[in-house]
């Protein structure tokens, strides 16, 4: 399997006048929950509805446990935890729950997922296209 990428020209961080070329991953498509359930069913003895229910229950359990302050590790697949963005205060006493501006979900890949990603093969996305190729400035 290939991971496809585009070639994009962007300004250097901190120096908007200098532009360099970067690789940017291209998403080929969005696979929705029902399709994932079908793929799981194809690989197991579960039927598609059972696989869909398992995914739905995983979502419920994950949300409940994260909101209870727990970190959720799914074997070597990876670990989910919460982080937050907070307003800064001068005094310790000023820090309250209202200081939290945004709650984030962090996913840290586990060993098996990292090993799988290390085997990725990268292919220019332009190999997917049948349209005229772009020149090095990104123009057709």
PyMOL commands that set and color helices and strands:
alter all, ss='L'
color gray80, all
select helices_A, chain A and resi 33-43+48-67+92-94+97-99+111-118+125-127
alter helices_A, ss='H'
color red, helices_A
select strands_A, chain A and resi 2-12+15-25+72-74+78-86+100-109+121-124
alter strands_A, ss='S'
color yellow, strands_A
deselect
rebuild
show_as cartoon
